[in-house]
């Protein structure tokens, strides 16, 4: 065993490694079981003892999904919706966080507190007035109507404000102002390169939040051509005859893009967490 490995591996850490390994298995098992059920007939869902090994019906079950719902159209709608909402949220949150972190203006703290207080309001309370407003504006059955409520993200503003406050030195901003840079130039050339890890973290949070949203999308999207994945998958659940193999096959393939997104931005996501822990 090399000297570097010996320094990293300590016998006293074995219980920690065992606990982390057990926690990892518990975290991964639901996804593995979902994959197993996606490869089995519906009857295997209630089998005793439960089936723990993959079967051979993955393609067949997925074909049933394709025959029942416009899966790829729904996936495209979801990817488009999540991407646009994420980009807009990142832009609004970073600009707002920059303003709250580095500028002084009347009512700044009061306005920031009001934004944070909106996080404690249950979204279900505003469902009826929001639906009425969207219907009056003619945005029913549109992706814009499904995503407009998520464009202002209080959590994103809070995260960006905290990250910019700690990561962007005031001296750097003052030096840029002395060189004649406008506020937007400072944001674009100085702030944005520094907050890339926070961008990745917030982007993953917002993307997964919108991807997994069901209630609002189910309320405003009624035309199958405008369905997102969550709404389309809900239509697979027939109360009289539920094909669990088909249902979990659809859920499995709907989860794959989220895993890919996390793997792509995993490096920046971990960088944001470690930088915050060091500071």
C-alpha positions in Angstrom: 0.0 0.0 0.0 1.4 3.4 -1.0 2.3 6.1 1.5 -0.4 8.3 0.1 -3.1 5.7 0.6 -1.8 4.9 4.1 -2.2 8.6 5.1 -5.8 8.7 3.8 -6.9 5.3 5.2 -7.0 5.1 8.9 -8.3 2.0 10.8 -10.3 4.3 13.1 -12.4 5.5 10.1 -13.7 2.0 9.3 -17.0 2.5 11.1 -17.5 5.8 9.2 -16.8 4.0 5.9 -19.3 1.3 6.8 -22.0 3.8 7.8 -21.4 5.8 4.5 -21.5 2.6 2.5 -24.8 1.5 4.1 -26.3 4.9 3.6 -25.2 4.8 -0.1 -26.9 1.5 -0.5 -30.1 2.8 1.1 -30.0 5.8 -1.3 -29.4 3.8 -4.4 -31.7 0.9 -3.7 -35.0 2.7 -4.7 -33.6 3.5 -8.1 -32.3 -0.1 -8.5 -35.7 -1.5 -7.5 -37.4 0.9 -9.9 -35.2 -0.5 -12.7 -35.9 -4.1 -11.6 -39.7 -3.5 -11.7 -39.3 -1.8 -15.1 -37.9 -5.0 -16.5 -40.6 -7.3 -14.9 -44.3 -8.0 -15.7 -46.9 -6.2 -13.6 -47.5 -9.3 -11.4 -43.9 -9.1 -10.0 -44.8 -5.9 -8.2 -46.7 -7.8 -5.5 -44.7 -11.0 -5.5 -43.5 -12.5 -2.2 -40.6 -12.7 -1.8 -40.0 -9.5 -3.8 -38.1 -9.7 -7.0 -34.6 -8.3 -6.7 -33.1 -9.3 -10.0 -33.7 -7.6 -13.4 -36.0 -9.4 -15.9 -36.1 -9.2 -19.7 -39.1 -6.9 -20.3 -37.5 -3.5 -20.3 -38.0 -2.8 -24.0 -41.5 -4.4 -24.0 -42.7 -2.3 -21.0 -41.2 0.8 -22.5 -43.0 0.1 -25.8 -46.3 0.0 -23.9 -45.4 3.4 -22.6 -44.8 4.7 -26.1 -48.1 3.2 -27.3 -50.1 4.8 -24.4 -48.6 8.4 -24.1 -46.6 10.7 -26.3 -43.5 10.1 -24.2 -40.8 11.7 -26.3 -43.0 14.8 -26.9 -43.6 15.1 -23.2 -39.9 14.7 -22.5 -39.1 17.4 -25.1 -41.7 19.7 -23.5 -40.2 19.0 -20.0 -36.6 19.6 -21.1 -37.5 22.8 -22.9 -39.6 24.1 -19.9 -36.9 23.2 -17.4 -34.1 24.7 -19.4 -35.8 28.0 -20.1 -37.0 28.3 -16.5 -33.5 27.4 -15.2 -31.7 30.0 -17.4 -34.2 32.8 -16.4 -34.0 31.9 -12.7 -30.2 31.9 -12.8 -30.2 35.3 -14.5 -32.8 36.9 -12.2 -31.3 35.3 -9.0 -27.7 36.3 -9.8 -28.6 39.9 -10.6 -30.8 40.2 -7.5 -28.2 38.5 -5.3 -25.5 40.9 -6.7 -27.7 43.9 -5.9 -28.6 42.7 -2.4 -25.0 41.8 -1.6 -23.0 44.7 -3.0 -25.3 47.7 -3.3 -27.0 49.9 -0.7 -30.5 51.3 -1.4 -33.5 52.3 0.7 -35.5 49.4 2.0 -32.9 46.8 1.0 -33.2 44.7 4.1 -37.0 45.0 4.3 -37.4 43.9 0.7 -35.0 41.0 1.2 -36.9 39.8 4.2 -40.2 40.0 2.3 -38.7 37.9 -0.5 -37.6 35.3 2.1 -41.0 35.2 3.8 -42.6 34.1 0.5 -40.8 30.8 1.0 -43.0 29.9 4.0 -46.3 30.4 2.1 -47.7 27.0 0.9 -48.0 27.1 -2.9 -51.4 25.4 -2.7 -52.9 28.6 -1.2 -52.5 30.5 -4.4 -53.5 27.8 -6.8 -57.0 29.1 -7.5 -56.2 32.8 -8.0 -53.1 31.8 -10.0 -55.1 29.6 -12.2 -57.7 32.3 -12.8 -55.0 34.8 -13.7 -53.3 32.4 -16.1 -56.6 31.5 -17.8 -57.5 35.2 -18.2 -54.1 35.8 -19.8 -54.8 32.9 -22.2 -51.7 30.9 -21.1 -53.5 27.6 -20.4 -52.1 24.6 -22.2 -48.8 26.5 -22.8 -45.4 25.8 -21.4 -45.1 29.5 -20.5 -48.1 29.2 -18.3 -46.7 26.0 -16.7 -43.4 27.7 -15.9 -44.1 31.4 -15.2 -44.7 30.8 -11.5 -41.2 29.4 -11.1 -39.3 32.3 -12.7 -38.9 34.2 -9.4 -37.1 31.9 -6.9 -36.6 33.2 -3.4 -34.2 30.4 -2.5 -32.1 31.3 -5.6 -31.9 34.9 -4.6 -30.9 34.0 -1.1 -28.2 31.6 -2.2 -26.8 34.0 -4.7 -26.8 36.8 -2.2 -24.9 34.7 0.3 -22.4 33.4 -2.2 -21.6 36.7 -3.8 -21.3 38.4 -0.3 -18.6 35.9 0.7 -16.9 35.2 -2.7 -16.7 38.5 -4.4 -14.3 41.0 -2.6 -15.6 44.6 -2.3 -12.1 45.8 -3.2 -12.3 44.1 -6.6 -15.6 45.8 -7.4 -14.3 49.2 -6.2 -11.2 48.7 -8.5 -13.5 47.9 -11.4 -15.5 51.1 -10.8 -12.3 53.2 -10.7 -11.5 51.7 -14.1 -14.8 52.9 -15.4 -16.8 49.7 -15.5 -20.5 49.9 -15.4 -22.5 47.8 -12.9 -23.5 45.3 -15.6 -19.9 45.1 -16.9 -18.8 44.3 -13.3 -21.5 41.6 -13.1 -20.6 40.1 -16.4 -16.8 40.2 -16.2 -16.1 39.8 -12.5 -19.1 38.3 -10.7 -20.2 35.7 -13.2 -16.8 33.9 -13.5 -16.6 33.7 -9.7 -20.1 32.3 -9.0 -20.0 29.5 -11.5 -20.1 26.8 -8.8 -23.2 28.5 -7.3 -24.7 28.7 -10.8 -24.3 24.9 -11.1 -25.8 24.2 -7.7 -28.8 26.5 -8.2 -29.2 25.2 -11.7 -29.4 21.6 -10.6 -31.9 22.6 -7.8 -34.2 24.6 -10.1 -34.0 22.1 -13.0 -35.0 19.1 -10.7 -37.7 21.2 -9.0 -39.4 22.1 -12.2 -38.8 18.6 -13.6 -40.6 17.0 -10.6 -43.4 19.6 -10.3 -46.8 18.0 -10.8 -49.7 19.9 -9.2 -49.4 23.2 -11.1 -48.5 21.5 -14.5 -51.5 19.1 -14.0 -53.7 22.1 -13.4 -52.8 24.2 -16.4 -51.9 21.6 -19.0 -54.9 19.8 -20.5 -53.9 19.2 -24.1 -51.8 16.0 -24.5 -49.6 17.8 -27.0 -48.5 20.2 -24.2 -48.1 17.5 -21.5 -44.9 17.4 -19.5 -43.5 14.1 -18.3 -45.1 14.2 -14.9 -48.5 14.9 -16.3 -48.1 12.3 -19.1 -46.9 9.6 -16.6 -49.9 10.3 -14.4 -52.2 9.3 -17.2 -50.6 5.8 -17.1 -52.1 5.2 -13.7 -55.5 3.7 -14.5 -57.4 3.1 -11.3 -59.0 0.0 -12.8 -55.9 -1.7 -14.2 -52.5 -0.5 -13.2 -49.6 -2.0 -15.2 -46.7 -1.4 -12.7 -44.1 -2.7 -15.2 -45.2 -0.1 -17.8 -45.6 2.6 -15.2 -42.2 2.1 -13.6 -40.6 1.8 -17.0 -41.8 5.3 -17.8 -40.6 6.6 -14.5 -37.2 5.0 -15.0 -36.6 6.6 -18.4 -38.0 9.9 -17.1 -35.3 9.8 -14.4 -32.3 9.2 -16.7 -32.0 12.9 -17.9 -31.9 14.1 -14.3 -29.0 11.7 -13.6 -27.1 12.9 -16.7 -27.6 16.6 -15.7 -26.2 15.9 -12.2 -23.2 14.0 -13.7 -22.4 16.8 -16.1 -22.5 19.5 -13.4 -21.3 17.3 -10.5 -17.8 18.9 -10.4 -19.2 22.5 -10.0 -21.8 21.3 -7.5 -19.3 19.7 -5.2 -17.0 22.7 -5.6 -19.8 25.0 -4.4 -20.4 22.8 -1.3 -16.7 22.5 -0.4 -16.0 26.2 -0.9 -18.9 27.0 1.4 -17.7 24.6 4.1 -14.2 26.1 4.0 -15.5 29.6 4.3 
